Amino acid sequence: MTGGIIAFQGTFGAYSDLACRQARPGWTTLPCETFAEAIAAVHEGGADAAMLACENSLAGRVPDIHALLPQSDLFIIGEHFLRIEHCLMGIPGATLHDAKRVHTHPVAMAQIRGLIKETGLKPVVEFDTAGAAELVRGWGRKEDVAVASSLAADLNGLVILRRNVEDATHNTTRFYIAARTPPDLPARMPECMTTVLFRVSNQPGALYKVLGGFATNGINMTRLESYMLDGSFAATQFLLDVEGHPHDPALAAALRELSFFAEQVDLLGVYRASPFRRRTTDQANRDHDAADTARTGTPVMK
């Protein structure tokens, strides 16, 4: 599909907006105040897809998605990884020497402690990174700067005073892309991901039994999240991401075993794995080889 509409939680210039533009070039991005509104926009036909942040390498999981997505009747049709690159920005003509206060979202503020210590800027928490950029533009004061995405700077006519001001270089957010209908994928497809929702009773060994099939069939689990249902302590629901397609013999066997021991199993999505996964794996392998070479003095032969 070309020229569709993709919804996201946040305002124009938010990192989710940037993720939409990267994953769906040429699509119209639709800002929504909450994740629930972004999901509703797709469910009701106001958008063709939604970009939903599900986990971050520093902050961990995004709790709202675990509660909202299973109830939405939407399917996960893809994933996208966005490297979070914080930019320090101000109004045209401003310099870092002029700045006195830095405005951004509390999570972003916690990720720029080094910048704050170095510059002595007074941290001022705002509701959103892109919203902070809008405020700085509106005030028109050289003393106030924001930390947000480069897209937020472009959309608000701000100048970037310094790029990559985040403390951690591995700060990455993963998104689910959700739609009303599942993608038309081949029955057997390499580099595929499957997302499953299942429920178990709170009894000794319950989780061990339902997950045993993945280990015995050599299936790699990339994510396992748990959360309680409706405030009850009697059962726990899990969201599971695994590598492979449900029609692959090994994953099919693992899912059969999961269904036998779990109280309820729902397939939330089958979709192509992001190329980011392979790049990350390749880089990890190179780092491992370099470490072995440094330790032994002998290059690793491939």
BALOBA-1460 file (C-alpha; in Angstrom, 3 decimals):
// residues 302
<rec num="1" residu="m" x="0.000" y="0.000" z="0.000"/>
<rec num="2" residu="t" x="1.218" y="3.488" z="-0.843"/>
<rec num="3" residu="g" x="-0.024" y="6.759" z="0.542"/>
<rec num="4" residu="g" x="-1.739" y="5.286" z="3.594"/>
<rec num="5" residu="i" x="-2.292" y="6.790" z="7.039"/>
<rec num="6" residu="i" x="-0.351" y="5.606" z="10.065"/>
<rec num="7" residu="a" x="-1.315" y="6.620" z="13.607"/>
<rec num="8" residu="f" x="1.025" y="7.115" z="16.541"/>
<rec num="9" residu="q" x="0.905" y="8.272" z="20.150"/>
<rec num="10" residu="g" x="2.346" y="11.744" z="20.531"/>
<rec num="11" residu="t" x="2.594" y="15.010" z="18.648"/>
<rec num="12" residu="f" x="4.219" y="15.836" z="15.328"/>
<rec num="13" residu="g" x="7.980" y="15.516" z="15.720"/>
<rec num="14" residu="a" x="7.821" y="12.834" z="18.407"/>
<rec num="15" residu="y" x="10.122" y="9.844" z="18.065"/>
<rec num="16" residu="s" x="7.081" y="7.723" z="17.172"/>
<rec num="17" residu="d" x="6.344" y="10.156" z="14.336"/>
<rec num="18" residu="l" x="9.922" y="9.730" z="13.130"/>
<rec num="19" residu="a" x="9.534" y="5.934" z="13.305"/>
<rec num="20" residu="c" x="6.377" y="6.170" z="11.163"/>
<rec num="21" residu="r" x="8.182" y="8.208" z="8.513"/>
<rec num="22" residu="q" x="11.085" y="5.776" z="8.431"/>
<rec num="23" residu="a" x="8.950" y="2.631" z="8.261"/>
<rec num="24" residu="r" x="6.262" y="4.002" z="5.911"/>
<rec num="25" residu="p" x="7.819" y="6.674" z="3.665"/>
<rec num="26" residu="g" x="5.191" y="8.718" z="1.880"/>
<rec num="27" residu="w" x="2.423" y="7.879" z="4.345"/>
<rec num="28" residu="t" x="0.510" y="10.529" z="6.290"/>
<rec num="29" residu="t" x="1.252" y="10.407" z="10.004"/>
<rec num="30" residu="l" x="-1.665" y="10.837" z="12.405"/>
<rec num="31" residu="p" x="-0.840" y="12.076" z="15.936"/>
<rec num="32" residu="c" x="-2.987" y="10.725" z="18.776"/>
<rec num="33" residu="e" x="-3.040" y="11.732" z="22.424"/>
<rec num="34" residu="t" x="-2.936" y="8.148" z="23.744"/>
<rec num="35" residu="f" x="-2.088" y="4.630" z="22.567"/>
<rec num="36" residu="a" x="-5.769" y="3.777" z="22.913"/>
<rec num="37" residu="e" x="-6.685" y="6.546" z="20.464"/>
<rec num="38" residu="a" x="-4.035" y="5.369" z="17.977"/>
<rec num="39" residu="i" x="-5.419" y="1.821" z="18.129"/>
<rec num="40" residu="a" x="-9.001" y="3.096" z="17.837"/>
<rec num="41" residu="a" x="-8.067" y="5.120" z="14.738"/>
<rec num="42" residu="v" x="-7.044" y="1.875" z="13.014"/>
<rec num="43" residu="h" x="-9.922" y="-0.176" z="14.359"/>
<rec num="44" residu="e" x="-12.479" y="2.405" z="13.213"/>
<rec num="45" residu="g" x="-10.900" y="2.947" z="9.797"/>
<rec num="46" residu="g" x="-9.394" y="6.384" z="10.370"/>
<rec num="47" residu="a" x="-5.883" y="4.985" z="9.833"/>
<rec num="48" residu="d" x="-4.463" y="2.022" z="7.961"/>
<rec num="49" residu="a" x="-1.881" y="1.112" z="10.616"/>
<rec num="50" residu="a" x="-0.545" y="2.177" z="14.002"/>
<rec num="51" residu="m" x="3.043" y="2.527" z="15.182"/>
<rec num="52" residu="l" x="3.061" y="1.358" z="18.812"/>
<rec num="53" residu="a" x="6.147" y="1.572" z="20.999"/>
<rec num="54" residu="c" x="6.463" y="-1.706" z="22.916"/>
<rec num="55" residu="e" x="9.915" y="-1.694" z="24.530"/>
<rec num="56" residu="n" x="13.050" y="0.395" z="24.957"/>
<rec num="57" residu="s" x="16.589" y="-0.853" z="25.558"/>
<rec num="58" residu="l" x="16.955" y="1.483" z="28.566"/>
<rec num="59" residu="a" x="13.456" y="2.033" z="29.952"/>
<rec num="60" residu="g" x="12.123" y="-1.496" z="29.384"/>
<rec num="61" residu="r" x="8.592" y="-2.385" z="28.313"/>
<rec num="62" residu="v" x="5.740" y="0.023" z="27.529"/>
<rec num="63" residu="p" x="2.980" y="-1.260" z="29.858"/>
<rec num="64" residu="d" x="-0.019" y="0.246" z="28.030"/>
<rec num="65" residu="i" x="0.585" y="-1.828" z="24.917"/>
<rec num="66" residu="h" x="0.380" y="-5.131" z="26.787"/>
<rec num="67" residu="a" x="-3.093" y="-4.275" z="28.042"/>
<rec num="68" residu="l" x="-4.443" y="-2.565" z="24.917"/>
<rec num="69" residu="l" x="-3.169" y="-4.591" z="21.974"/>
<rec num="70" residu="p" x="-4.640" y="-8.004" z="22.953"/>
<rec num="71" residu="q" x="-8.100" y="-6.409" z="23.298"/>
<rec num="72" residu="s" x="-7.902" y="-4.403" z="20.075"/>
<rec num="73" residu="d" x="-8.663" y="-7.114" z="17.485"/>
<rec num="74" residu="l" x="-5.691" y="-5.768" z="15.526"/>
<rec num="75" residu="f" x="-2.835" y="-7.846" z="14.144"/>
<rec num="76" residu="i" x="0.863" y="-7.153" z="14.450"/>
<rec num="77" residu="i" x="2.033" y="-6.862" z="10.835"/>
<rec num="78" residu="g" x="5.593" y="-5.672" z="11.379"/>
<rec num="79" residu="e" x="8.213" y="-4.280" z="13.711"/>
<rec num="80" residu="h" x="10.506" y="-1.270" z="13.569"/>
<rec num="81" residu="f" x="13.569" y="-0.341" z="15.601"/>
<rec num="82" residu="l" x="14.441" y="3.320" z="16.112"/>
<rec num="83" residu="r" x="17.791" y="4.466" z="17.445"/>
<rec num="84" residu="i" x="16.954" y="7.309" z="19.847"/>
<rec num="85" residu="e" x="19.239" y="10.233" z="19.020"/>
<rec num="86" residu="h" x="18.551" y="13.172" z="21.306"/>
<rec num="87" residu="c" x="19.297" y="16.627" z="19.910"/>
<rec num="88" residu="l" x="19.738" y="19.828" z="21.903"/>
<rec num="89" residu="m" x="17.912" y="22.629" z="20.104"/>
<rec num="90" residu="g" x="17.043" y="26.285" z="20.475"/>
<rec num="91" residu="i" x="15.577" y="29.203" z="18.543"/>
<rec num="92" residu="p" x="17.539" y="30.596" z="15.569"/>
<rec num="93" residu="g" x="20.459" y="32.659" z="16.787"/>
<rec num="94" residu="a" x="20.710" y="30.865" z="20.127"/>
<rec num="95" residu="t" x="23.953" y="29.277" z="21.288"/>
<rec num="96" residu="l" x="24.758" y="26.813" z="24.037"/>
<rec num="97" residu="h" x="26.345" y="29.708" z="25.928"/>
<rec num="98" residu="d" x="22.948" y="31.470" z="25.981"/>
<rec num="99" residu="a" x="21.060" y="28.458" z="27.341"/>
<rec num="100" residu="k" x="19.979" y="28.315" z="30.986"/>
<rec num="101" residu="r" x="17.092" y="25.819" z="31.043"/>
<rec num="102" residu="v" x="16.613" y="22.522" z="29.182"/>
<rec num="103" residu="h" x="13.088" y="21.202" z="28.586"/>
<rec num="104" residu="t" x="12.168" y="17.609" z="27.709"/>
<rec num="105" residu="h" x="10.190" y="14.515" z="28.703"/>
<rec num="106" residu="p" x="11.187" y="12.940" z="32.072"/>
<rec num="107" residu="v" x="12.476" y="9.742" z="30.427"/>
<rec num="108" residu="a" x="14.645" y="11.759" z="28.039"/>
<rec num="109" residu="m" x="15.800" y="13.942" z="30.930"/>
<rec num="110" residu="a" x="17.101" y="10.845" z="32.710"/>
<rec num="111" residu="q" x="19.090" y="9.992" z="29.580"/>
<rec num="112" residu="i" x="21.012" y="13.292" z="29.354"/>
<rec num="113" residu="r" x="22.552" y="13.496" z="32.822"/>
<rec num="114" residu="g" x="26.007" y="13.959" z="31.312"/>
<rec num="115" residu="l" x="24.889" y="16.993" z="29.321"/>
<rec num="116" residu="i" x="23.232" y="18.565" z="32.362"/>
<rec num="117" residu="k" x="26.330" y="18.016" z="34.489"/>
<rec num="118" residu="e" x="28.621" y="19.412" z="31.792"/>
<rec num="119" residu="t" x="26.590" y="22.523" z="30.979"/>
<rec num="120" residu="g" x="24.896" y="23.289" z="34.303"/>
<rec num="121" residu="l" x="21.533" y="23.650" z="32.555"/>
<rec num="122" residu="k" x="18.488" y="23.649" z="34.822"/>
<rec num="123" residu="p" x="16.295" y="20.620" z="33.924"/>
<rec num="124" residu="v" x="12.602" y="21.405" z="33.388"/>
<rec num="125" residu="v" x="10.332" y="18.395" z="32.806"/>
<rec num="126" residu="e" x="7.667" y="18.663" z="30.087"/>
<rec num="127" residu="f" x="4.917" y="16.272" z="28.918"/>
<rec num="128" residu="d" x="6.615" y="15.319" z="25.656"/>
<rec num="129" residu="t" x="9.901" y="15.746" z="23.765"/>
<rec num="130" residu="a" x="8.220" y="17.219" z="20.690"/>
<rec num="131" residu="g" x="5.977" y="19.288" z="22.962"/>
<rec num="132" residu="a" x="9.081" y="20.727" z="24.617"/>
<rec num="133" residu="a" x="10.335" y="21.807" z="21.187"/>
<rec num="134" residu="e" x="6.987" y="23.509" z="20.509"/>
<rec num="135" residu="l" x="7.193" y="25.375" z="23.821"/>
<rec num="136" residu="v" x="10.718" y="26.609" z="23.115"/>
<rec num="137" residu="r" x="9.622" y="27.843" z="19.701"/>
<rec num="138" residu="g" x="6.621" y="29.611" z="21.236"/>
<rec num="139" residu="w" x="8.604" y="31.326" z="23.974"/>
<rec num="140" residu="g" x="11.243" y="32.581" z="21.560"/>
<rec num="141" residu="r" x="13.840" y="32.886" z="24.301"/>
<rec num="142" residu="k" x="17.512" y="32.023" z="23.804"/>
<rec num="143" residu="e" x="17.703" y="30.934" z="27.448"/>
<rec num="144" residu="d" x="15.327" y="28.003" z="26.900"/>
<rec num="145" residu="v" x="16.393" y="24.954" z="24.899"/>
<rec num="146" residu="a" x="14.811" y="21.555" z="24.308"/>
<rec num="147" residu="v" x="15.951" y="17.984" z="23.861"/>
<rec num="148" residu="a" x="13.992" y="16.146" z="21.190"/>
<rec num="149" residu="s" x="14.366" y="14.492" z="17.788"/>
<rec num="150" residu="s" x="15.914" y="16.171" z="14.760"/>
<rec num="151" residu="l" x="12.437" y="15.935" z="13.187"/>
<rec num="152" residu="a" x="11.023" y="18.095" z="16.005"/>
<rec num="153" residu="a" x="13.709" y="20.689" z="15.301"/>
<rec num="154" residu="d" x="12.840" y="20.732" z="11.593"/>
<rec num="155" residu="l" x="9.085" y="20.979" z="12.154"/>
<rec num="156" residu="n" x="9.446" y="23.812" z="14.679"/>
<rec num="157" residu="g" x="12.103" y="25.827" z="12.894"/>
<rec num="158" residu="l" x="14.667" y="25.322" z="15.671"/>
<rec num="159" residu="v" x="18.420" y="25.018" z="15.250"/>
<rec num="160" residu="i" x="20.309" y="22.018" z="16.576"/>
<rec num="161" residu="l" x="22.996" y="23.130" z="19.006"/>
<rec num="162" residu="r" x="24.389" y="19.642" z="19.615"/>
<rec num="163" residu="r" x="23.508" y="16.168" z="18.340"/>
<rec num="164" residu="n" x="23.590" y="12.852" z="20.185"/>
<rec num="165" residu="v" x="23.492" y="14.307" z="23.686"/>
<rec num="166" residu="e" x="22.172" y="11.031" z="25.139"/>
<rec num="167" residu="d" x="24.340" y="9.235" z="27.705"/>
<rec num="168" residu="a" x="23.930" y="5.758" z="26.167"/>
<rec num="169" residu="t" x="24.672" y="5.082" z="22.513"/>
<rec num="170" residu="h" x="22.531" y="1.912" z="22.492"/>
<rec num="171" residu="n" x="19.254" y="3.675" z="23.321"/>
<rec num="172" residu="t" x="16.797" y="1.999" z="20.951"/>
<rec num="173" residu="t" x="13.003" y="1.713" z="20.909"/>
<rec num="174" residu="r" x="11.178" y="-1.190" z="19.302"/>
<rec num="175" residu="f" x="7.727" y="-0.674" z="17.809"/>
<rec num="176" residu="y" x="4.946" y="-3.008" z="16.762"/>
<rec num="177" residu="i" x="3.137" y="-2.015" z="13.562"/>
<rec num="178" residu="a" x="-0.524" y="-3.038" z="13.891"/>
<rec num="179" residu="a" x="-3.347" y="-3.207" z="11.340"/>
<rec num="180" residu="r" x="-6.875" y="-4.598" z="10.942"/>
<rec num="181" residu="t" x="-5.850" y="-7.536" z="8.762"/>
<rec num="182" residu="p" x="-2.759" y="-9.773" z="8.880"/>
<rec num="183" residu="p" x="-0.137" y="-9.461" z="6.118"/>
<rec num="184" residu="d" x="-0.190" y="-11.838" z="3.145"/>
<rec num="185" residu="l" x="3.025" y="-13.730" z="3.836"/>
<rec num="186" residu="p" x="4.419" y="-16.952" z="2.369"/>
<rec num="187" residu="a" x="3.700" y="-20.071" z="4.438"/>
<rec num="188" residu="r" x="7.445" y="-20.572" z="4.878"/>
<rec num="189" residu="m" x="9.468" y="-17.413" z="5.217"/>
<rec num="190" residu="p" x="13.011" y="-16.869" z="6.532"/>
<rec num="191" residu="e" x="13.687" y="-14.230" z="9.175"/>
<rec num="192" residu="c" x="10.141" y="-14.218" z="10.489"/>
<rec num="193" residu="m" x="8.779" y="-13.267" z="13.923"/>
<rec num="194" residu="t" x="5.711" y="-14.608" z="15.718"/>
<rec num="195" residu="t" x="4.015" y="-12.938" z="18.684"/>
<rec num="196" residu="v" x="1.864" y="-15.059" z="20.982"/>
<rec num="197" residu="l" x="-0.314" y="-14.219" z="23.979"/>
<rec num="198" residu="f" x="-0.971" y="-17.010" z="26.479"/>
<rec num="199" residu="r" x="-2.326" y="-17.501" z="29.966"/>
<rec num="200" residu="v" x="-1.293" y="-19.898" z="32.712"/>
<rec num="201" residu="s" x="-2.583" y="-20.597" z="36.203"/>
<rec num="202" residu="n" x="-0.386" y="-19.596" z="39.121"/>
<rec num="203" residu="q" x="0.756" y="-23.098" z="40.028"/>
<rec num="204" residu="p" x="4.244" y="-24.532" z="40.552"/>
<rec num="205" residu="g" x="5.849" y="-25.527" z="37.259"/>
<rec num="206" residu="a" x="3.119" y="-24.040" z="35.027"/>
<rec num="207" residu="l" x="5.428" y="-21.718" z="33.107"/>
<rec num="208" residu="y" x="8.138" y="-24.378" z="32.895"/>
<rec num="209" residu="k" x="5.690" y="-26.760" z="31.200"/>
<rec num="210" residu="v" x="4.342" y="-24.298" z="28.626"/>
<rec num="211" residu="l" x="7.792" y="-23.065" z="27.610"/>
<rec num="212" residu="g" x="9.509" y="-26.441" z="27.516"/>
<rec num="213" residu="g" x="8.550" y="-27.044" z="23.913"/>
<rec num="214" residu="f" x="10.454" y="-23.986" z="22.727"/>
<rec num="215" residu="a" x="13.687" y="-25.226" z="24.288"/>
<rec num="216" residu="t" x="13.346" y="-28.816" z="23.076"/>
<rec num="217" residu="n" x="12.539" y="-27.645" z="19.527"/>
<rec num="218" residu="g" x="15.381" y="-25.135" z="19.379"/>
<rec num="219" residu="i" x="13.181" y="-22.036" z="19.118"/>
<rec num="220" residu="n" x="14.758" y="-18.727" z="20.107"/>
<rec num="221" residu="m" x="12.588" y="-16.552" z="22.358"/>
<rec num="222" residu="t" x="13.465" y="-12.880" z="21.990"/>
<rec num="223" residu="r" x="10.945" y="-11.502" z="24.457"/>
<rec num="224" residu="l" x="8.808" y="-12.755" z="27.334"/>
<rec num="225" residu="e" x="6.664" y="-10.343" z="29.340"/>
<rec num="226" residu="s" x="4.245" y="-11.148" z="32.154"/>
<rec num="227" residu="y" x="1.403" y="-9.188" z="33.708"/>
<rec num="228" residu="m" x="-1.573" y="-9.839" z="35.930"/>
<rec num="229" residu="l" x="-5.133" y="-9.952" z="34.609"/>
<rec num="230" residu="d" x="-7.782" y="-7.639" z="36.059"/>
<rec num="231" residu="g" x="-5.989" y="-7.401" z="39.388"/>
<rec num="232" residu="s" x="-6.269" y="-11.141" z="39.950"/>
<rec num="233" residu="f" x="-3.461" y="-13.216" z="41.411"/>
<rec num="234" residu="a" x="-4.996" y="-16.483" z="40.201"/>
<rec num="235" residu="a" x="-3.557" y="-16.373" z="36.667"/>
<rec num="236" residu="t" x="-0.824" y="-14.626" z="34.727"/>
<rec num="237" residu="q" x="-0.804" y="-13.601" z="31.087"/>
<rec num="238" residu="f" x="2.370" y="-13.633" z="29.001"/>
<rec num="239" residu="l" x="3.343" y="-11.980" z="25.750"/>
<rec num="240" residu="l" x="5.962" y="-13.932" z="23.832"/>
<rec num="241" residu="d" x="8.033" y="-13.050" z="20.754"/>
<rec num="242" residu="v" x="9.818" y="-15.931" z="19.034"/>
<rec num="243" residu="e" x="11.812" y="-16.347" z="15.857"/>
<rec num="244" residu="g" x="10.128" y="-18.376" z="13.130"/>
<rec num="245" residu="h" x="6.847" y="-18.945" z="11.305"/>
<rec num="246" residu="p" x="4.033" y="-21.052" z="12.850"/>
<rec num="247" residu="h" x="4.189" y="-23.332" z="9.777"/>
<rec num="248" residu="d" x="7.841" y="-24.154" z="10.414"/>
<rec num="249" residu="p" x="7.891" y="-27.722" z="11.811"/>
<rec num="250" residu="a" x="9.930" y="-26.795" z="14.901"/>
<rec num="251" residu="l" x="7.805" y="-23.787" z="15.870"/>
<rec num="252" residu="a" x="4.590" y="-25.659" z="15.057"/>
<rec num="253" residu="a" x="5.626" y="-28.392" z="17.504"/>
<rec num="254" residu="a" x="6.494" y="-25.848" z="20.183"/>
<rec num="255" residu="l" x="3.138" y="-24.082" z="19.768"/>
<rec num="256" residu="r" x="1.269" y="-27.390" z="20.046"/>
<rec num="257" residu="e" x="2.979" y="-28.071" z="23.358"/>
<rec num="258" residu="l" x="2.250" y="-24.514" z="24.491"/>
<rec num="259" residu="s" x="-1.452" y="-24.947" z="23.638"/>
<rec num="260" residu="f" x="-1.608" y="-28.249" z="25.534"/>
<rec num="261" residu="f" x="-0.394" y="-26.796" z="28.839"/>
<rec num="262" residu="a" x="-1.627" y="-23.170" z="28.640"/>
<rec num="263" residu="e" x="-5.145" y="-22.134" z="29.585"/>
<rec num="264" residu="q" x="-5.509" y="-19.830" z="26.582"/>
<rec num="265" residu="v" x="-3.347" y="-19.070" z="23.525"/>
<rec num="266" residu="d" x="-3.848" y="-16.266" z="20.985"/>
<rec num="267" residu="l" x="-1.692" y="-15.499" z="17.968"/>
<rec num="268" residu="l" x="-1.192" y="-11.722" z="17.812"/>
<rec num="269" residu="g" x="0.953" y="-11.572" z="14.706"/>
<rec num="270" residu="v" x="3.270" y="-13.197" z="12.187"/>
<rec num="271" residu="y" x="5.545" y="-10.719" z="10.420"/>
<rec num="272" residu="r" x="8.916" y="-10.165" z="8.804"/>
<rec num="273" residu="a" x="11.789" y="-9.606" z="11.207"/>
<rec num="274" residu="s" x="13.339" y="-6.157" z="10.995"/>
<rec num="275" residu="p" x="16.768" y="-5.979" z="9.277"/>
<rec num="276" residu="f" x="17.908" y="-4.321" z="12.518"/>
<rec num="277" residu="r" x="17.980" y="-7.745" z="14.166"/>
<rec num="278" residu="r" x="20.524" y="-9.145" z="11.702"/>
<rec num="279" residu="r" x="22.691" y="-6.013" z="11.891"/>
<rec num="280" residu="t" x="22.686" y="-6.237" z="15.681"/>
<rec num="281" residu="t" x="23.556" y="-9.953" z="15.605"/>
<rec num="282" residu="d" x="26.345" y="-9.401" z="13.075"/>
<rec num="283" residu="q" x="27.793" y="-6.585" z="15.165"/>
<rec num="284" residu="a" x="27.623" y="-8.716" z="18.322"/>
<rec num="285" residu="n" x="29.470" y="-11.509" z="16.509"/>
<rec num="286" residu="r" x="32.163" y="-9.078" z="15.344"/>
<rec num="287" residu="d" x="32.570" y="-7.727" z="18.870"/>
<rec num="288" residu="h" x="32.816" y="-11.278" z="20.238"/>
<rec num="289" residu="d" x="35.463" y="-12.209" z="17.651"/>
<rec num="290" residu="a" x="37.446" y="-9.057" z="18.406"/>
<rec num="291" residu="a" x="37.346" y="-9.842" z="22.119"/>
<rec num="292" residu="d" x="38.573" y="-13.393" z="21.471"/>
<rec num="293" residu="t" x="41.382" y="-12.089" z="19.285"/>
<rec num="294" residu="a" x="42.429" y="-9.578" z="21.937"/>
<rec num="295" residu="r" x="42.414" y="-12.278" z="24.603"/>
<rec num="296" residu="t" x="44.230" y="-15.017" z="22.673"/>
<rec num="297" residu="g" x="46.212" y="-13.052" z="20.104"/>
<rec num="298" residu="t" x="44.873" y="-15.372" z="17.386"/>
<rec num="299" residu="p" x="42.350" y="-14.110" z="14.826"/>
<rec num="300" residu="v" x="39.066" y="-16.020" z="14.728"/>
<rec num="301" residu="m" x="38.841" y="-18.098" z="11.534"/>
<rec num="302" residu="k" x="35.464" y="-18.240" z="9.765"/>
